[in-house]
Amino acid sequence: MKNKVKVHFMGICGSGAAPIAIIAKNNGFDVSGCDLNVSGYYKDALLANNIDILKGHDLSHIDDIDILAISPAILDISPNHPEILEAKKRGILMTWQEFSAKYVQNEKFVISIAGTHGKSTTTVLMGLVLENGGLDPTVEAGTTFKNWGGGYRLGMSNYFVCEADEFNNNFLNYSPSVAIINNVEMDHPEFFKDINEVKDSFKNFIKRLKGPKILIVNEDSLAIREILCDLKDWLNEEGVKVIGYYIDNKLEFPFDMEYKAELNSNTPEYSSFKVINDDKENIFKLGLIGKHNVENSLGVLITALELGVDIDSIKNSLENFKGIGRRLELIADVNDIKIFDDFAHHPTAVAATLDSVKLSYPGKKVFAIFEPHQLSRAKLFFNEFAEALKKADRVIITKPFLGREANKNIEPINFNMLCNKIDINKAEYIEISDQICSKILSEAKSGDIIIVFGAGESYKLSKEIINVLNKKDMIK
């Protein structure tokens, strides 16, 4: 880049903005950023890539820049911030997703992973399979992956793998050559009015396919089935190559290709499954547990096969993949009490995680410590959360994380009523973390499993629980 474009990221330490900032820096952009919290996970990676991080927000940060890239959440939390107002006035404001699409993904072969659940896991696995298959992709995912030191990978090829988020219609910035859609459900009630709005958004995403136009979808998702039927004529007219995969529910649809999977076994270490395509059968092992993760991996292996990756290489990648940060991540084992940190904040994801653990650890007592994420979601899915959490043997609901709803006057929820709906004998609402730790300390026994659920600050509680259990172990 002869005259470097100067881009400043507001909220640069976030799991979405940081990977794109690092990728942009390595693609020749002049990158800087600011954040209220400069001690996040990505701080070291940003500094290692020679990106200046300024603490706080100030108008002076954007004196001499060409682009101000922000997280869409900032528009909810601080829409009238001086930096944002000035950038709007100068016509240089965009979300980091817009920046990625216009400047980073431009002229790349883009593989976008969308869906209500499993985007981050699938995106990283997709990147890993292509990396091991010799395709050297650039990858961006809103998570952490220890092998890469973050949720990004810097590649030299034309392949660009990215997570495509439906919130705020962020994914409508992207124009992928390959789109994988894991599943579609109602979520983000602070943005979408109902499931029909969600489906419309996904239809518009599909219509942004370009180049070879390959669409890979999970037939087991009811909303995806409805979307495909609604778009049937358009897909045919546009010459989109539609590939379906399923475990339980085959859709009668003119797929260009179709894959069926059969689950073989689940252990605490892996899932085994058979994949059938026409007269070909292959057995795969995945280093993750749960039917939902098998579904996620199917979109990955199909894409890899479409791009010519050797099947033995795919098998090896899947078997050795042990997951990403905060997705049923085993973060400690204290006196044979296993503590998992899990990002699930939607009832379907909570239920899937609990089902997976129950299947892979039969007979173990499972504690579910659940941090509700945004009041609008808790209100919308009140009954569904109750049903999902019933799957645990012991439930503690913590103080909710309000996130971008912190400044909105949303009527509070009586979480004691949610406990009653789950089972008053096994569920209770406790706001104070010290009290939660005391409960765990008095109740958890060797062999038990503790899962801390949440997308907000629940990871801090996980660490507190580990510290308390370790102290108990030392006293013994």
C-alpha positions as CSV (number, residue, x, y, z in Angstrom):
1,M,0.0,0.0,0.0
2,K,1.8,3.1,-1.2
3,N,-0.2,5.6,0.9
4,K,-1.2,3.7,4.0
5,V,-4.9,3.9,4.9
6,K,-5.1,4.9,8.6
7,V,-7.7,3.0,10.5
8,H,-8.5,3.5,14.2
9,F,-10.5,0.8,16.0
10,M,-12.7,2.0,18.9
11,G,-13.0,-0.9,21.3
12,I,-9.9,-2.6,19.8
13,C,-9.4,-5.1,22.6
14,G,-12.7,-6.8,21.8
15,S,-12.8,-10.4,20.5
16,G,-14.3,-9.2,17.2
17,A,-12.3,-6.0,16.5
18,A,-8.8,-7.2,17.7
19,P,-8.4,-10.1,15.1
20,I,-9.5,-7.8,12.2
21,A,-7.1,-5.0,13.5
22,I,-4.2,-7.5,13.5
23,I,-5.1,-8.9,10.0
24,A,-5.4,-5.3,8.7
25,K,-2.0,-4.3,10.1
26,N,-0.4,-7.3,8.4
27,N,-2.2,-6.4,5.2
28,G,-0.5,-3.0,5.1
29,F,-2.9,-0.7,6.9
30,D,-1.7,1.9,9.5
31,V,-3.7,0.6,12.5
32,S,-4.3,2.2,16.0
33,G,-7.0,1.7,18.5
34,C,-8.5,2.6,21.9
35,D,-10.4,0.8,24.6
36,L,-11.8,1.5,28.0
37,N,-10.2,-1.8,29.1
38,V,-6.7,-2.2,27.7
39,S,-5.9,-5.4,29.7
40,G,-8.0,-7.8,27.7
41,Y,-7.0,-11.2,26.2
42,Y,-5.8,-9.6,23.0
43,K,-3.5,-6.9,24.5
44,D,-0.3,-8.8,24.0
45,A,-1.1,-9.9,20.5
46,L,-2.0,-6.3,19.5
47,L,1.3,-5.0,21.0
48,A,3.2,-7.8,19.4
49,N,1.9,-6.6,16.0
50,N,3.0,-3.1,16.8
51,I,-0.5,-1.7,17.2
52,D,-0.8,1.2,19.7
53,I,-3.6,0.9,22.2
54,L,-4.8,4.1,23.8
55,K,-6.7,3.9,27.1
56,G,-10.2,5.5,27.1
57,H,-11.8,7.4,24.3
58,D,-10.9,10.9,23.1
59,L,-11.5,13.1,20.1
60,S,-7.8,13.5,19.6
61,H,-7.6,9.8,18.6
62,I,-9.2,10.5,15.3
63,D,-7.4,13.7,14.3
64,D,-5.4,12.2,11.5
65,I,-7.2,9.0,10.5
66,D,-9.1,7.8,7.3
67,I,-11.5,5.3,9.0
68,L,-13.0,4.9,12.4
69,A,-14.0,1.3,12.8
70,I,-16.3,0.4,15.7
71,S,-18.2,-2.5,17.2
72,P,-21.9,-2.2,16.5
73,A,-22.5,-2.6,20.3
74,I,-21.0,0.9,20.8
75,L,-23.8,2.4,18.7
76,D,-26.2,1.0,21.3
77,I,-24.2,1.9,24.4
78,S,-22.7,5.3,23.4
79,P,-24.4,6.5,20.1
80,N,-23.6,10.2,20.9
81,H,-19.9,9.7,21.8
82,P,-17.9,12.7,20.5
83,E,-15.6,10.3,18.5
84,I,-18.6,8.7,16.8
85,L,-20.3,12.1,16.1
86,E,-17.1,13.6,14.6
87,A,-16.5,10.5,12.5
88,K,-20.0,10.6,11.2
89,K,-19.6,14.3,10.3
90,R,-16.4,13.5,8.4
91,G,-18.0,10.4,6.7
92,I,-15.3,8.0,8.0
93,L,-17.4,5.9,10.4
94,M,-18.1,2.2,9.8
95,T,-18.4,-0.9,11.8
96,W,-15.4,-3.2,11.9
97,Q,-17.5,-5.7,9.8
98,E,-18.0,-3.1,7.1
99,F,-14.2,-2.3,7.2
100,S,-13.4,-6.0,6.9
101,A,-15.7,-6.5,3.9
102,K,-14.6,-3.4,2.0
103,Y,-10.9,-3.5,2.7
104,V,-9.7,-6.9,4.0
105,Q,-12.0,-9.4,2.3
106,N,-11.9,-7.5,-1.0
107,E,-11.0,-9.8,-3.9
108,K,-10.6,-12.8,-1.6
109,F,-12.3,-16.2,-1.9
110,V,-14.5,-15.7,1.2
111,I,-15.9,-18.6,3.2
112,S,-18.4,-17.3,5.7
113,I,-19.9,-19.3,8.6
114,A,-23.3,-18.2,9.8
115,G,-26.0,-19.5,12.1
116,T,-27.5,-18.9,15.5
117,H,-25.1,-21.4,17.2
118,G,-21.7,-22.7,16.6
119,K,-20.2,-20.0,14.4
120,S,-16.9,-19.5,16.3
121,T,-16.2,-23.3,16.7
122,T,-17.0,-23.9,13.0
123,T,-14.9,-20.9,11.8
124,V,-11.8,-22.0,13.7
125,L,-12.2,-25.7,12.6
126,M,-12.7,-24.6,9.0
127,G,-9.5,-22.5,9.2
128,L,-7.6,-25.4,10.8
129,V,-8.7,-28.0,8.2
130,L,-7.7,-25.7,5.4
131,E,-4.4,-24.9,7.1
132,N,-3.6,-28.5,7.5
133,G,-4.8,-29.2,4.0
134,G,-2.1,-26.8,2.7
135,L,-4.5,-23.9,1.6
136,D,-2.9,-21.4,4.0
137,P,-6.1,-19.3,4.8
138,T,-6.5,-16.1,6.6
139,V,-9.0,-16.6,9.4
140,E,-11.1,-14.3,11.6
141,A,-13.3,-15.5,14.5
142,G,-14.7,-13.8,17.6
143,T,-13.0,-16.2,20.0
144,T,-9.7,-17.5,21.2
145,F,-7.8,-20.6,19.8
146,K,-4.6,-21.5,21.7
147,N,-2.9,-23.0,18.6
148,W,-3.0,-19.6,16.9
149,G,-2.7,-17.4,20.0
150,G,-6.1,-15.8,19.3
151,G,-9.1,-15.9,17.1
152,Y,-7.2,-15.2,13.9
153,R,-4.7,-16.7,11.5
154,L,-2.6,-14.8,9.0
155,G,-2.4,-16.6,5.7
156,M,-0.7,-15.9,2.4
157,S,-3.4,-17.5,0.1
158,N,-6.5,-16.0,-1.4
159,Y,-8.8,-17.9,1.1
160,F,-10.4,-15.9,3.8
161,V,-12.5,-17.7,6.5
162,C,-14.8,-15.5,8.7
163,E,-17.5,-15.7,11.2
164,A,-20.7,-14.1,9.8
165,D,-22.9,-12.7,12.6
166,E,-26.6,-12.0,12.0
167,F,-26.9,-9.4,14.8
168,N,-27.3,-5.9,13.5
169,N,-27.3,-7.6,10.0
170,N,-23.5,-7.5,10.3
171,F,-23.2,-10.4,7.8
172,L,-25.0,-8.5,5.1
173,N,-21.6,-6.7,4.6
174,Y,-20.0,-9.9,3.3
175,S,-20.1,-11.4,-0.1
176,P,-18.9,-15.0,0.3
177,S,-18.0,-17.5,-2.3
178,V,-19.0,-20.3,0.1
179,A,-21.6,-19.9,2.9
180,I,-22.1,-22.4,5.6
181,I,-25.3,-22.0,7.7
182,N,-25.2,-24.2,10.8
183,N,-28.8,-23.5,12.1
184,V,-31.3,-20.6,12.3
185,E,-33.4,-19.8,15.4
186,M,-34.9,-16.7,17.0
187,D,-32.3,-14.7,18.9
188,H,-31.2,-11.1,19.5
189,P,-34.7,-9.9,20.5
190,E,-33.1,-6.5,21.1
191,F,-32.7,-6.3,17.3
192,F,-35.0,-8.8,15.6
193,K,-38.7,-8.6,16.1
194,D,-39.5,-12.3,15.4
195,I,-38.3,-15.4,13.6
196,N,-39.6,-14.1,10.3
197,E,-37.2,-11.1,10.5
198,V,-34.4,-13.5,11.3
199,K,-35.2,-15.7,8.3
200,D,-35.4,-12.6,6.1
201,S,-32.0,-11.6,7.2
202,F,-30.5,-15.0,6.4
203,K,-32.3,-15.0,3.0
204,N,-30.6,-11.6,2.2
205,F,-27.2,-13.1,3.4
206,I,-27.7,-16.0,1.0
207,K,-28.4,-13.6,-1.8
208,R,-25.0,-12.0,-1.4
209,L,-23.2,-15.2,-2.6
210,K,-20.8,-14.6,-5.5
211,G,-18.3,-16.4,-7.6
212,P,-18.9,-20.2,-7.4
213,K,-21.9,-19.5,-5.1
214,I,-21.8,-22.6,-2.9
215,L,-24.3,-22.9,-0.1
216,I,-23.9,-25.6,2.6
217,V,-26.8,-26.0,5.0
218,N,-27.9,-28.1,7.9
219,E,-31.2,-29.8,7.0
220,D,-32.0,-30.5,10.6
221,S,-32.8,-26.9,11.3
222,L,-36.5,-26.1,10.7
223,A,-35.9,-22.5,9.8
224,I,-33.3,-23.4,7.2
225,R,-35.7,-25.8,5.6
226,E,-38.2,-23.0,5.4
227,I,-35.7,-20.6,4.0
228,L,-34.6,-23.1,1.3
229,C,-38.1,-23.7,0.2
230,D,-38.8,-20.0,0.0
231,L,-35.6,-19.4,-2.1
232,K,-35.9,-22.5,-4.2
233,D,-36.6,-20.7,-7.5
234,W,-34.0,-18.0,-6.8
235,L,-31.3,-20.5,-6.0
236,N,-32.0,-22.4,-9.2
237,E,-32.0,-19.2,-11.4
238,E,-28.8,-18.0,-9.8
239,G,-27.0,-21.3,-10.3
240,V,-26.2,-21.7,-6.6
241,K,-24.7,-25.0,-5.7
242,V,-26.7,-26.1,-2.7
243,I,-25.3,-28.9,-0.5
244,G,-27.3,-30.3,2.4
245,Y,-26.3,-32.4,5.4
246,Y,-28.4,-34.0,8.1
247,I,-28.4,-36.4,11.0
248,D,-32.1,-36.9,11.7
249,N,-34.3,-35.0,9.2
250,K,-33.8,-35.3,5.4
251,L,-35.4,-32.5,3.4
252,E,-36.9,-33.3,0.0
253,F,-35.1,-30.6,-2.0
254,P,-33.2,-30.6,-5.2
255,F,-29.8,-30.6,-3.6
256,D,-26.7,-30.7,-5.9
257,M,-25.2,-33.0,-3.3
258,E,-26.3,-34.4,0.1
259,Y,-24.5,-35.9,3.0
260,K,-26.1,-38.0,5.8
261,A,-24.3,-38.5,9.2
262,E,-24.9,-41.3,11.7
263,L,-23.6,-40.9,15.3
264,N,-21.6,-43.9,16.5
265,S,-20.3,-43.1,20.0
266,N,-19.5,-40.4,22.5
267,T,-16.8,-40.5,25.1
268,P,-15.4,-37.7,27.2
269,E,-12.7,-37.3,24.6
270,Y,-14.4,-37.5,21.2
271,S,-17.4,-38.2,19.0
272,S,-17.4,-40.8,16.4
273,F,-19.7,-40.6,13.3
274,K,-20.2,-42.1,9.9
275,V,-20.7,-39.9,6.8
276,I,-22.6,-41.2,3.8
277,N,-22.5,-39.5,0.4
278,D,-24.1,-41.5,-2.5
279,D,-22.2,-44.9,-2.3
280,K,-19.3,-43.5,-0.3
281,E,-19.0,-44.1,3.5
282,N,-16.3,-42.7,5.8
283,I,-15.9,-42.9,9.6
284,F,-14.7,-39.7,11.3
285,K,-13.6,-38.9,14.9
286,L,-14.1,-35.4,16.2
287,G,-12.1,-34.2,19.3
288,L,-15.3,-32.6,20.7
289,I,-18.4,-34.1,22.3
290,G,-22.0,-33.5,21.3
291,K,-24.3,-33.9,18.4
292,H,-24.3,-30.2,17.8
293,N,-20.5,-30.3,17.3
294,V,-20.8,-33.1,14.8
295,E,-23.3,-31.0,12.9
296,N,-20.8,-28.1,12.9
297,S,-18.0,-30.3,11.6
298,L,-20.1,-31.6,8.7
299,G,-20.3,-28.1,7.1
300,V,-16.5,-27.9,7.5
301,L,-15.6,-31.3,6.0
302,I,-18.0,-30.7,3.0
303,T,-16.4,-27.4,2.3
304,A,-12.9,-28.9,2.5
305,L,-13.9,-31.6,0.1
306,E,-15.3,-29.0,-2.3
307,L,-12.0,-27.2,-2.2
308,G,-10.0,-30.4,-2.8
309,V,-8.5,-31.1,0.6
310,D,-7.5,-34.7,1.0
311,I,-10.0,-36.7,3.1
312,D,-7.3,-38.2,5.3
313,S,-6.0,-34.7,6.2
314,I,-9.6,-33.7,7.1
315,K,-10.0,-36.8,9.3
316,N,-6.7,-36.0,11.1
317,S,-7.7,-32.4,11.6
318,L,-11.1,-33.2,13.1
319,E,-9.7,-35.9,15.4
320,N,-7.1,-33.6,16.8
321,F,-9.3,-30.5,17.3
322,K,-10.0,-29.9,21.0
323,G,-12.1,-26.8,20.7
324,I,-11.8,-23.1,21.3
325,G,-11.9,-20.9,24.3
326,R,-15.1,-20.8,26.4
327,R,-16.9,-23.5,24.5
328,L,-17.3,-26.3,27.0
329,E,-13.7,-25.6,27.9
330,L,-12.3,-27.7,30.7
331,I,-10.5,-25.1,32.7
332,A,-9.7,-27.0,35.8
333,D,-9.9,-30.4,37.5
334,V,-9.7,-30.1,41.3
335,N,-9.9,-33.3,43.3
336,D,-11.7,-34.9,40.4
337,I,-14.3,-32.1,40.3
338,K,-14.2,-30.9,36.6
339,I,-15.0,-27.2,36.0
340,F,-16.0,-26.2,32.5
341,D,-16.4,-22.7,31.1
342,D,-19.1,-22.4,28.5
343,F,-20.3,-19.4,26.3
344,A,-23.8,-20.7,25.9
345,H,-26.4,-18.0,26.5
346,H,-29.3,-19.3,24.4
347,P,-31.6,-22.1,25.7
348,T,-30.8,-24.3,22.7
349,A,-27.1,-24.0,23.3
350,V,-27.5,-24.6,27.0
351,A,-29.6,-27.7,26.4
352,A,-27.1,-29.1,23.8
353,T,-24.2,-28.6,26.2
354,L,-26.0,-30.4,29.0
355,D,-27.1,-33.2,26.8
356,S,-23.6,-33.7,25.5
357,V,-22.1,-33.8,29.1
358,K,-24.8,-36.2,30.3
359,L,-24.1,-38.5,27.3
360,S,-20.3,-38.4,27.6
361,Y,-20.2,-38.5,31.5
362,P,-23.0,-40.8,32.4
363,G,-24.0,-41.0,36.0
364,K,-22.1,-37.8,37.1
365,K,-23.8,-35.1,39.0
366,V,-23.9,-31.9,36.9
367,F,-24.0,-28.4,38.3
368,A,-25.2,-25.7,35.9
369,I,-24.3,-22.1,37.0
370,F,-26.1,-19.8,34.6
371,E,-25.5,-16.1,34.0
372,P,-28.5,-14.7,32.0
373,H,-27.2,-12.6,29.1
374,Q,-29.5,-9.6,28.5
375,L,-32.9,-9.2,30.0
376,S,-34.7,-9.2,26.6
377,R,-33.3,-12.7,25.9
378,A,-34.3,-14.0,29.3
379,K,-37.8,-12.6,28.9
380,L,-38.3,-14.1,25.4
381,F,-37.0,-17.5,26.3
382,F,-38.1,-17.7,30.0
383,N,-39.9,-21.1,29.6
384,E,-37.2,-22.5,27.2
385,F,-34.4,-21.6,29.7
386,A,-36.4,-23.5,32.4
387,E,-36.6,-26.6,30.2
388,A,-33.0,-26.5,29.3
389,L,-31.7,-26.0,32.8
390,K,-33.9,-28.9,34.1
391,K,-31.4,-31.2,32.4
392,A,-28.8,-30.3,35.2
393,D,-28.9,-31.9,38.6
394,R,-28.2,-28.6,40.4
395,V,-28.8,-25.1,39.1
396,I,-27.6,-21.7,40.3
397,I,-28.8,-18.6,38.4
398,T,-26.5,-15.6,38.9
399,K,-27.0,-11.9,38.5
400,P,-27.8,-11.2,34.8
401,F,-25.3,-9.6,32.5
402,L,-27.0,-6.6,30.8
403,G,-24.4,-5.8,28.2
404,R,-25.7,-3.4,25.5
405,E,-29.0,-3.2,27.4
406,A,-27.4,-1.6,30.5
407,N,-28.7,1.9,29.7
408,K,-32.2,0.8,28.6
409,N,-35.1,0.8,30.9
410,I,-36.1,-2.9,30.6
411,E,-38.4,-4.2,33.3
412,P,-36.5,-6.5,35.6
413,I,-37.1,-10.3,35.8
414,N,-37.9,-12.3,38.9
415,F,-35.3,-15.0,38.5
416,N,-36.7,-16.8,41.6
417,M,-39.8,-17.5,39.5
418,L,-37.5,-19.1,36.9
419,C,-36.0,-21.3,39.7
420,N,-39.5,-22.3,40.7
421,K,-40.2,-23.3,37.1
422,I,-37.0,-25.4,36.9
423,D,-37.5,-27.1,40.3
424,I,-37.4,-25.2,43.5
425,N,-35.6,-28.2,45.2
426,K,-32.6,-28.0,42.9
427,A,-32.5,-24.4,41.5
428,E,-31.9,-21.1,43.3
429,Y,-31.0,-17.5,42.4
430,I,-27.9,-16.1,44.0
431,E,-26.5,-12.7,43.1
432,I,-23.3,-12.6,45.1
433,S,-20.4,-14.6,43.8
434,D,-19.0,-15.3,47.3
435,Q,-22.2,-17.0,48.2
436,I,-22.2,-19.0,45.0
437,C,-18.7,-20.2,45.8
438,S,-19.7,-21.1,49.3
439,K,-22.6,-23.3,48.0
440,I,-20.3,-25.0,45.5
441,L,-17.7,-25.6,48.3
442,S,-20.3,-27.2,50.6
443,E,-22.0,-29.3,47.9
444,A,-19.5,-30.4,45.2
445,K,-17.9,-33.8,45.6
446,S,-15.3,-35.7,43.8
447,G,-16.6,-36.9,40.4
448,D,-19.0,-34.0,40.0
449,I,-19.1,-31.7,37.0
450,I,-19.5,-27.9,37.2
451,I,-20.5,-25.9,34.1
452,V,-20.5,-22.1,34.3
453,F,-22.6,-20.7,31.5
454,G,-22.6,-17.2,30.2
455,A,-21.3,-14.8,27.5
456,G,-20.7,-11.8,29.9
457,E,-18.6,-12.0,33.0
458,S,-19.3,-15.5,34.0
459,Y,-15.7,-16.5,33.3
460,K,-14.6,-14.5,36.3
461,L,-16.9,-16.6,38.5
462,S,-15.4,-19.8,37.0
463,K,-12.0,-18.6,38.3
464,E,-13.3,-17.8,41.7
465,I,-14.8,-21.3,42.0
466,I,-11.5,-22.8,41.0
467,N,-9.7,-20.7,43.6
468,V,-12.1,-21.7,46.4
469,L,-11.9,-25.5,45.5
470,N,-8.1,-25.3,45.3
471,K,-8.0,-23.7,48.8
472,K,-10.2,-26.5,50.2
473,D,-7.9,-29.0,48.5
474,M,-4.8,-27.4,50.1
475,I,-6.4,-27.4,53.6
476,K,-7.0,-31.1,53.3
